[in-house]
Amino acid sequence: MRRSPRPALLAAGALMLGVWGPAVPAAGQASVPVLAKLTLVEQPVERQDGATSWRQAVEGQPVRIGENLRTGPVGLARLELPWMVLTLSPSSTVAFPDEFLLSASLETGRVVVASESRDALKLVTSEAAVRGKGRAVIRREGGRTLVSCLEGRFLVEGAGGGVWLDGGEGTVVASGGRPLAPQRTPEPPPTLSLVPGRDPVYVAPGDPLELHWSSAEPAFQVEILPVGSDYVLIQRDVGPPPARVAIPWGGAFRWRIASRDDRGLEGRPSGDGQIAVELAR
């Protein structure tokens, strides 16, 4: 069951790596180094350390080398490393293999990589390897890897070569193939077309809310975030407008929408629309 609401997300610095306490290792894990910390868990999210079956993940837990994470159809997880953030979308599986070269392996689904200070941890799929600095979306679906660079610069390598992506560019890598030459990612829907827009709509927790926007692209992805925070609380892949969401917490929220073209590449998100969820008096 979801928790309500999430005031910790609005406290500046409350969940940053700089305030991590010492991790208490489970039995047999004392020698396994901590790689990241789960700073957001929207269930269902499960973790596995290789020696045990899948079990429910808990916010605040360390993630160690050799562990795996997976999200359910509406689950979402945020992992923070000292130099980067990795956000797992619904229906995604990521592994952190115990290998000489540190990397993360996306088996299926979608992740967002954000690294401002230095190159992100290399993220690999069966088709590609991705590394760079900035913000990028990596998807693995239908035997292909799709990479969109939202900000910064990323190198995408496949069989026989690689390409560099700058902000607003993407590529597709098929099994055994070289990445396509950089493609322009689709433009976001106009922020002025978002409904609700700058003036917030007021709803009760859990009430369905219709989101509207204007775009000719075939597919989209919606994100819901708290006002004043970059923590994505809800993420959904959707078709043409409208889309329906239900926010279970009280508070002030913002939503944004990104377009996906007929290749499946995702573009930069739009500006924000505003949503106010009022608790019953």
MIKOLKOL-721539 format. One record per residue: residue number from 0; z negated, y negated, x of N, C-alpha, C in turn. Coordinates in steps of 0.001 Angstrom, whole numbers, plus 500000, padded with zeros to 6 digits. Atoms other than C-alpha are relative to their C-alpha. Example, Ala and Ser with C-alpha at 12.3 -4.5 7.8 and 13.67 -1.06 7.14 Angstrom:
<sites>
SITE   num      npz      npy      npx     capz     capy     capx      cpz      cpy      cpx
SITE     0   500000   501190   500890   492200   504500   512300   500000   498800   500900
SITE     1   500060   501190   499180   492860   501060   513670   499270   498910   499230
</sites>
This chain:
<sites>
SITE   num      npz      npy      npx     capz     capy     capx      cpz      cpy      cpx
SITE     0   500000   501187   500857   500000   500000   500000   500000   498762   500894
SITE     1   499912   501213   499194   500835   496532   501310   498722   499194   499908
SITE     2   501175   500857   499996   498081   494170   502312   500360   498628   499461
SITE     3   499746   501311   500585   497721   490780   500670   498814   499076   500220
SITE     4   498760   500441   499373   498040   488162   501961   499940   500244   501485
SITE     5   499973   499826   498556   498729   487737   505730   499610   498699   500682
SITE     6   500377   501290   499404   496721   484720   506909   500069   500012   501508
SITE     7   499986   499957   498525   496683   485939   510528   501323   499524   500558
SITE     8   498700   500420   499504   500387   485207   510835   500102   498493   500109
SITE     9   499925   501451   499986   499734   481528   510238   499080   499378   501031
SITE    10   500906   500511   498973   497110   481202   512988   500731   500012   501335
SITE    11   499209   500094   498772   498829   479950   516118   499363   500801   501117
SITE    12   500438   499233   498843   498587   482397   518985   499114   501177   499689
SITE    13   500983   498965   500306   496431   484898   517121   500458   501381   500411
SITE    14   499507   498656   499719   498704   487836   517853   500801   500060   501301
SITE    15   499202   500009   498786   500184   486885   521218   499416   500918   501055
SITE    16   500436   499057   498979   500025   489149   524244   498881   499447   500860
SITE    17   501011   500585   499138   497814   486686   526071   498585   500261   499543
SITE    18   501349   499747   500477   494873   487625   523873   499776   501490   499742
SITE    19   500228   498569   500131   495263   491376   524031   498665   500366   500630
SITE    20   501172   499401   499390   492035   493156   524585   500415   501233   500768
SITE    21   499660   498796   499267   491894   496206   526840   500283   501138   499035
SITE    22   499646   498883   500858   493653   499153   525213   499129   501207   500322
SITE    23   500789   498793   499820   491545   502248   524674   500926   501185   499836
SITE    24   499030   498927   500104   493755   505245   525472   499445   501181   499230
SITE    25   500387   498758   500658   493715   508357   523331   499822   501080   501053
SITE    26   500223   498894   499067   492718   511647   524887   501313   500446   500608
SITE    27   498806   499564   499314   495267   512679   527483   500986   498890   500294
SITE    28   499065   501100   499791   496880   509219   527591   499545   499022   501066
SITE    29   500581   500964   499076   494747   507577   530259   500970   499580   501093
SITE    30   499098   500308   498898   497516   507781   532868   501343   499473   499521
SITE    31   498726   500467   500537   500340   506672   530535   499933   498491   499795
SITE    32   500115   501455   500084   501003   502932   530915   500385   499464   498623
SITE    33   499674   500685   501247   501046   500627   527909   501250   499159   500226
SITE    34   498752   500733   499889   504532   499194   527362   500005   498766   499109
SITE    35   499919   501078   500980   504108   497016   524271   498834   500114   499038
SITE    36   501028   499978   501030   501839   496200   521362   500641   499745   498650
SITE    37   499536   500189   501363   502518   496511   517646   499260   498805   499396
SITE    38   500655   501181   500553   501801   493018   516350   500326   499780   498531
SITE    39   499732   500034   501430   503290   493566   512893   500462   501373   499562
SITE    40   499596   498725   500586   503552   496729   510808   500057   499832   498494
SITE    41   499828   499944   501452   504969   496722   507297   500421   501416   499653
SITE    42   499795   498576   500225   504713   500285   506057   501189   500262   499074
SITE    43   500426   498937   499098   506105   502805   506195   500577   499866   501411
SITE    44   499618   499937   498596   506187   502892   510004   499225   501148   500624
SITE    45   500642   498854   499375   505447   506018   512042   500248   499980   501502
SITE    46   499864   499893   498545   504914   506736   515735   499765   501441   500414
SITE    47   500106   498647   499464   505114   509874   517856   499945   499898   501512
SITE    48   500118   500086   498546   503995   510419   521432   500667   501160   500721
SITE    49   499295   498895   499368   506135   513492   522075   499240   501297   499941
SITE    50   500814   498794   500042   503226   515912   521979   499424   500244   498608
SITE    51   500565   499879   501333   502222   515308   518352   501078   499760   498959
SITE    52   499076   500272   501086   503906   515108   514980   499965   498508   499662
SITE    53   499964   501396   500416   504838   511777   513397   498737   499661   499216
SITE    54   501185   500454   500718   501840   509787   512150   500115   498499   499749
SITE    55   499898   501397   500391   501289   506397   510568   499638   499066   501141
SITE    56   500287   501019   498991   501458   503421   512918   499059   498961   499411
SITE    57   501001   500968   500420   498721   500799   512769   500195   498716   500807
SITE    58   499887   501294   499341   498945   497097   513544   498945   499863   501090
SITE    59   500913   500183   498886   497373   496270   516911   500010   501141   500995
SITE    60   499959   498865   499077   498067   499666   518499   500903   499722   501193
SITE    61   499070   500058   498869   499549   499865   521991   501103   501036   499833
SITE    62   498896   499057   499945   502907   501565   522438   500206   500362   501461
SITE    63   499930   499529   498625   503199   503689   525561   501370   500598   500320
SITE    64   498772   499357   499551   506097   504965   527605   499965   501463   499565
SITE    65   499912   498631   500498   507262   508285   526142   499807   500112   498501
SITE    66   500214   499962   501446   506516   507318   522524   501265   499603   499243
SITE    67   498907   500335   500904   508884   506944   519589   499437   499274   498777
SITE    68   500358   500704   501232   508778   504657   516540   501130   500144   499002
SITE    69   498986   500018   501044   510555   504886   513214   499461   499280   498771
SITE    70   500346   500731   501208   510562   502726   510110   500626   500690   498797
SITE    71   499468   499450   501233   511033   503862   506528   500998   499052   499355
SITE    72   498955   500790   500661   513529   502452   504007   499645   498535   499785
SITE    73   500407   501408   500122   511465   499248   503571   499012   499619   501088
SITE    74   500946   500267   498919   509352   499456   506733   500564   499028   501022
SITE    75   499589   500961   498979   509427   496917   509543   498901   499939   501060
SITE    76   500981   500044   498910   507731   496720   512951   500431   498978   501036
SITE    77   499765   500970   498932   507404   494039   515621   499193   500438   501218
SITE    78   500641   499631   498750   506633   494987   519224   500101   498838   500969
SITE    79   500004   501076   499019   505620   492447   521829   499710   500554   501382
SITE    80   500184   499730   498589   506050   492963   525554   499673   498667   500668
SITE    81   500349   501270   499360   504913   490386   528121   501145   499004   500072
SITE    82   498876   500917   499823   508436   488937   528340   501030   500062   498870
SITE    83   499007   499878   501056   510228   489919   525106   499359   500518   498719
SITE    84   500410   499501   501309   509919   490805   521418   501119   500885   499467
SITE    85   499053   499066   500595   511599   493748   519706   499578   500229   498552
SITE    86   500294   499819   501411   511774   493860   515890   500878   501098   499431
SITE    87   499288   498886   500597   512732   497091   514122   500174   499751   498510
SITE    88   499697   500146   501411   514441   496779   510747   499747   501317   499265
SITE    89   500175   498752   500747   514112   499341   507930   500972   501095   500442
SITE    90   499194   498805   499698   515435   502872   508535   500524   500001   501431
SITE    91   499632   500045   498584   515442   502504   512325   499095   500919   500804
SITE    92   500764   499146   499098   514318   504844   515110   500257   499559   501433
SITE    93   499909   500434   498605   513588   503695   518668   499088   500880   500845
SITE    94   500774   499199   499050   512397   505777   521624   499837   499216   501290
SITE    95   500273   500606   498699   510839   504638   524896   499850   501133   501011
SITE    96   500035   498792   499175   511774   507507   527229   499258   499798   501310
SITE    97   500725   499999   498731   509669   508360   530245   500992   500316   501112
SITE    98   498972   499852   498987   512373   507777   532843   499761   499006   501118
SITE    99   500177   500863   498833   512678   506106   536227   500365   498561   499675
SITE   100   499583   501342   500386   514567   503135   534782   499500   499722   498588
SITE   101   500614   500320   501270   512608   501526   531952   501050   499509   498999
SITE   102   499043   500383   501022   514607   501229   528729   499456   500399   498632
SITE   103   500264   499568   501370   514458   501580   524958   501284   500593   499459
SITE   104   498836   499301   500526   516779   503912   523067   500039   499848   498486
SITE   105   499814   500139   501437   518044   502980   519598   500806   501192   499508
SITE   106   499323   498806   500511   518881   506222   517823   500763   499703   498724
SITE   107   499332   500398   501227   519735   504713   514456   499363   498724   499472
SITE   108   500566   501180   500630   519295   501467   512528   500340   498698   500711
SITE   109   499771   501371   499532   518935   497849   513594   498765   499473   500707
SITE   110   501092   500668   499308   516808   495978   516125   500452   498590   500380
SITE   111   499754   501350   499500   516532   492318   517100   499229   499845   501301
SITE   112   500583   500196   498686   515871   491581   520764   499895   498505   500254
SITE   113   500194   501416   499675   514382   488208   521740   499281   499901   501333
SITE   114   500572   500149   498669   513732   487327   525379   500453   498666   500575
SITE   115   499654   501336   499558   513598   483737   526568   499800   499778   501492
SITE   116   500360   500305   498621   512048   483886   530038   500818   500770   501027
SITE   117   499183   499211   499077   514051   486693   531667   500724   501086   499228
SITE   118   499208   498982   500677   516399   489576   530928   499118   500971   499227
SITE   119   500727   499073   500854   515251   491828   528103   500058   501409   500584
SITE   120   499960   498577   499714   514412   495484   528536   501348   500561   499565
SITE   121   498701   499429   500363   517684   497427   528569   499866   500864   498755
SITE   122   499999   499200   501209   518426   498867   525148   501277   500835   499990
SITE   123   498859   499093   499927   520686   501922   525068   500181   500743   498684
SITE   124   499650   499114   501097   522457   503910   522369   500895   501093   500571
SITE   125   499078   498963   499523   524760   506923   522567   501327   499416   500457
SITE   126   498710   500612   499675   527676   504504   522899   499928   498875   501013
SITE   127   500026   501246   499230   526413   501496   524829   498643   499760   500640
SITE   128   501232   500520   499408   523812   499787   526995   500068   498483   499922
SITE   129   500026   501442   500241   522733   496202   526262   498845   499388   500772
SITE   130   501056   500742   499321   520789   493755   528429   500410   498536   500097
SITE   131   499696   501411   499876   520513   490003   528730   498805   499158   499614
SITE   132   501067   500946   500309   518485   486927   527873   500427   499154   498816
SITE   133   499705   500753   501209   518291   485147   524545   499579   500792   498777
SITE   134   500296   499295   501253   518457   486706   521082   501250   500756   499572
SITE   135   498860   499177   500378   520692   489582   520008   499602   500998   498925
SITE   136   500161   498960   501010   521106   491997   517102   500800   501206   500448
SITE   137   499320   498755   499644   521940   495615   517941   499861   500965   498842
SITE   138   499981   499014   501075   522946   498075   515249   500676   501278   500487
SITE   139   499296   498742   499776   523850   501751   515452   500213   500656   498654
SITE   140   499663   499409   501292   525652   503134   512446   501407   500581   500063
SITE   141   498681   499388   500070   528584   505448   511752   500589   500368   501340
SITE   142   499499   499628   498685   528827   506582   515374   500495   498835   500834
SITE   143   499609   501193   499259   529312   502997   516583   498755   499174   500312
SITE   144   501020   500999   499681   527137   500385   518268   500613   498625   499820
SITE   145   499536   501361   500265   527524   496807   517055   498987   499029   500587
SITE   146   500876   500949   499327   526094   493953   519115   500456   498583   499683
SITE   147   499741   501416   500242   525868   490292   518092   499039   499179   500840
SITE   148   500831   500921   499229   524609   487656   520516   499809   498744   499161
SITE   149   500287   501185   500798   522888   484966   518470   499745   498789   500881
SITE   150   500296   501065   499040   521657   482912   521430   499988   500612   501395
SITE   151   500094   499533   498623   521876   483185   525216   501247   500750   500438
SITE   152   498878   499235   499436   524039   485742   527036   499567   501443   500222
SITE   153   500314   498581   499885   524117   489560   526925   501203   500766   500531
SITE   154   498987   499085   499491   526041   492244   528793   499959   501276   499182
SITE   155   499875   498756   500765   527280   495179   526705   500920   500928   500782
SITE   156   499242   499041   499200   528443   498220   528669   500253   501266   499193
SITE   157   499625   498735   500603   530284   501264   527380   500725   500844   501017
SITE   158   499234   499152   499084   532457   503997   528840   501171   499188   500578
SITE   159   498860   500643   499358   534810   502437   531364   499914   498509   500162
SITE   160   500082   501427   499774   533523   498908   531438   499024   499298   499082
SITE   161   500924   500782   500792   531567   496098   529848   500547   498629   499706
SITE   162   499623   501362   500343   531826   492642   528300   498739   499153   499921
SITE   163   501083   500963   500170   529618   489554   528356   500183   499277   498670
SITE   164   499991   500718   501265   528707   487955   525041   499180   498732   500134
SITE   165   500735   501248   500126   527717   484326   524593   499584   499820   498541
SITE   166   500464   500237   501350   526013   482906   521522   501145   499855   499011
SITE   167   498940   500043   500999   528143   483426   518406   501101   501006   500224
SITE   168   499006   498962   499730   530051   486395   519859   499395   501380   499788
SITE   169   500449   498630   500185   529867   490115   519141   501042   500984   500487
SITE   170   499075   498939   499615   531445   493425   520047   499611   501290   499301
SITE   171   500206   498678   500585   531796   496969   518740   500351   501032   501058
SITE   172   499771   498945   499016   531529   500085   520906   500041   501333   499269
SITE   173   499863   498671   500590   532856   503416   519645   499630   501058   501032
SITE   174   500392   498917   499107   531825   506756   521113   501068   500234   501063
SITE   175   499084   499753   498897   533387   507199   524553   500953   498871   500286
SITE   176   499055   501099   499851   535083   503818   524344   499422   498817   500745
SITE   177   500386   501257   499370   535015   500496   526109   499686   498990   498900
SITE   178   500265   501019   501014   533465   497567   524203   501230   499156   499712
SITE   179   498919   500910   500353   535951   495463   522281   499800   498661   500699
SITE   180   500095   501362   499472   536754   492057   523740   499119   499177   499071
SITE   181   500898   500792   500851   534258   489454   522489   500690   499456   498760
SITE   182   499505   500443   501293   534787   488670   518813   499094   498884   499475
SITE   183   500839   501004   500644   533611   485578   516937   499264   500638   498831
SITE   184   500777   499483   501120   530796   486521   514587   500173   499082   498791
SITE   185   499762   500821   501195   530960   485299   510975   499036   498825   499903
SITE   186   500830   501181   500220   529633   481886   510042   498943   500307   498935
SITE   187   501011   499792   501035   526402   481776   508046   500415   499327   498695
SITE   188   499777   500725   501254   526538   480873   504365   499439   498582   500113
SITE   189   500510   501380   499923   526098   477103   503918   498572   499910   499476
SITE   190   501400   500127   500412   522423   476215   503730   499882   499302   498653
SITE   191   500048   500720   501272   523150   473863   500845   500330   500901   498811
SITE   192   499674   499085   501099   524401   476868   498827   498831   500922   499647
SITE   193   501119   499099   500241   521034   478658   499023   499204   499566   498768
SITE   194   500865   500212   501162   519073   478967   495771   499020   501179   499934
SITE   195   500644   501298   499812   516130   478584   496043   500347   499376   501352
SITE   196   499635   500729   498804   516844   475891   498587   498848   499184   500531
SITE   197   501026   500870   499403   514944   472935   499985   498796   499816   499076
SITE   198   501100   500074   500963   512888   472625   496790   499526   501415   499686
SITE   199   500454   498622   500168   510702   475744   496574   499967   500446   498548
SITE   200   500190   499352   501290   510727   478129   493654   498617   500647   500013
SITE   201   501351   499455   500097   507282   479233   492444   500045   501311   499218
SITE   202   500060   498686   500641   506687   482901   491604   498609   500587   500222
SITE   203   501250   499266   499813   503727   485265   491273   500229   501151   500968
SITE   204   499834   498878   499069   503087   488013   493863   500611   501217   499305
SITE   205   499353   498806   500522   505366   490986   493266   501055   499754   498954
SITE   206   498965   500294   500988   507603   489208   490757   501376   500010   500658
SITE   207   498646   500022   499422   511325   489803   491352   500576   498595   499985
SITE   208   499398   501315   499841   513201   486745   492557   501452   500178   500412
SITE   209   498585   499944   499649   516974   486292   492633   500327   498944   501056
SITE   210   499528   500893   498941   518477   484782   495783   501505   499833   499858
SITE   211   498575   500294   500143   521868   483080   495563   500488   499235   501231
SITE   212   499346   500728   498911   524268   481806   498230   501508   500086   499777
SITE   213   498553   500029   500145   527987   481189   498711   500660   500469   501294
SITE   214   499260   499499   498839   530204   483211   501072   501005   501043   499530
SITE   215   498973   499014   500333   533361   485324   500987   499858   501283   500806
SITE   216   500178   498790   499190   532064   487907   503491   499553   501164   499110
SITE   217   500294   498843   500853   531564   491479   502189   498545   500456   499995
SITE   218   501373   499488   499891   527957   492058   503304   499124   498957   500688
SITE   219   500947   500999   499507   524809   490198   504309   498687   500674   500364
SITE   220   501370   499556   499791   521273   490569   505591   499063   498843   499726
SITE   221   500976   500979   500458   518302   488741   504088   498706   500185   500772
SITE   222   501321   499957   499358   515054   487856   505868   499044   499072   499271
SITE   223   501087   500808   500543   511763   486586   504466   498970   499817   501096
SITE   224   500967   500326   498956   509376   484805   506868   498964   499035   499441
SITE   225   500956   501037   500403   506165   482797   506460   500438   498639   500523
SITE   226   499770   501348   499493   506491   479037   506770   499145   499791   501251
SITE   227   500724   500251   498765   505511   478084   510326   499886   501181   500929
SITE   228   500083   498811   499158   506024   481561   511811   501382   500615   500141
SITE   229   498728   499306   499807   508914   483559   513282   499874   501493   499744
SITE   230   500190   498590   500329   507502   486900   512072   500795   500346   498738
SITE   231   499239   499547   501160   510047   488563   509782   499160   501038   499257
SITE   232   500830   499109   500804   508087   490217   506959   500816   500955   499142
SITE   233   499108   499178   500817   510968   491538   504850   501409   499807   500522
SITE   234   498600   500062   499588   514503   492378   505977   500771   501019   499177
SITE   235   499182   499121   500828   517226   493866   503784   501480   499760   500292
SITE   236   498544   500096   500018   520940   494605   504116   500431   500011   498541
SITE   237   499611   500154   501399   522580   493506   500878   501498   499762   499909
SITE   238   498607   500296   500278   525994   493103   499270   500167   498559   499574
SITE   239   499760   501378   500453   527488   489991   497685   498874   499501   499095
SITE   240   501089   500561   500792   525108   487605   495908   500193   500293   498501
SITE   241   501364   500295   499527   522781   487599   494155   499314   501237   500569
SITE   242   500865   498924   499540   520110   489690   495877   498627   499801   499380
SITE   243   501339   500087   500584   516678   490488   494482   498963   500417   501030
SITE   244   501129   499654   499139   513434   490488   496458   498711   499791   499211
SITE   245   501336   500214   500568   509744   490696   495572   499036   499839   501161
SITE   246   500951   500280   498920   507120   489153   497853   498597   500327   499497
SITE   247   501295   499564   500545   503722   490864   497444   498817   499144   500391
SITE   248   501115   500801   499511   501627   488199   499202   500066   498589   499437
SITE   249   500026   501406   500339   500519   484738   498195   500233   499149   501243
SITE   250   499789   500893   498870   501572   481814   500391   501336   499298   499924
SITE   251   498739   500729   499891   504488   479655   501489   500943   500778   500910
SITE   252   499040   499176   499276   507597   481504   502636   501350   499291   500071
SITE   253   498633   500486   499889   511124   480775   503769   500933   501202   500054
SITE   254   499027   498911   499936   514245   482888   503430   501292   499485   500598
SITE   255   498728   500359   499394   517530   482914   505245   500946   501191   499867
SITE   256   498974   498978   500235   520774   484850   505031   501025   499953   501129
SITE   257   498950   499896   498985   523276   486071   507643   501150   500818   499437
SITE   258   498806   499303   500470   526840   487215   506966   500341   501158   500929
SITE   259   499415   498901   499229   528388   490507   508088   501469   500111   499619
SITE   260   498571   499956   500297   532166   490746   508415   500460   501428   499746
SITE   261   499482   498679   500334   534454   493677   507662   499923   500978   501170
SITE   262   500255   499112   498860   533828   495064   511167   498544   500453   500022
SITE   263   501429   499703   499996   530077   495117   510441   499202   499086   500891
SITE   264   500715   500908   499104   529228   492379   512948   499216   498970   499208
SITE   265   500905   500938   500652   526345   490133   511962   500045   498653   500714
SITE   266   499972   501327   499418   526401   486384   512480   498626   499355   500040
SITE   267   501246   500757   499973   523758   483731   512983   499491   499776   498575
SITE   268   500535   500235   501347   521398   483167   510042   500203   498557   499559
SITE   269   499912   501326   500582   521620   480211   507713   498716   499229   500251
SITE   270   501258   500714   500078   519045   477485   507405   499108   500631   498944
SITE   271   501024   499387   500840   515988   478106   505239   500034   499500   498560
SITE   272   500388   500342   501352   515355   478185   501540   498505   500227   499873
SITE   273   501451   499988   500106   511767   477788   500332   499528   500765   498767
SITE   274   500601   499217   501084   509632   480128   498203   498491   499823   500063
SITE   275   501462   500098   500080   506051   479559   497057   499488   501108   499078
SITE   276   500567   498900   500783   504091   482603   495879   498562   499637   499672
SITE   277   501302   500462   500452   501087   481590   493824   499133   501176   499542
SITE   278   500952   499015   500474   498056   483816   493392   499436   499569   498661
SITE   279   500568   500305   501310   496600   484073   489906   498651   499308   500172
SITE   280   501265   500725   499932   493730   481653   489327   498877   500812   499343
</sites>
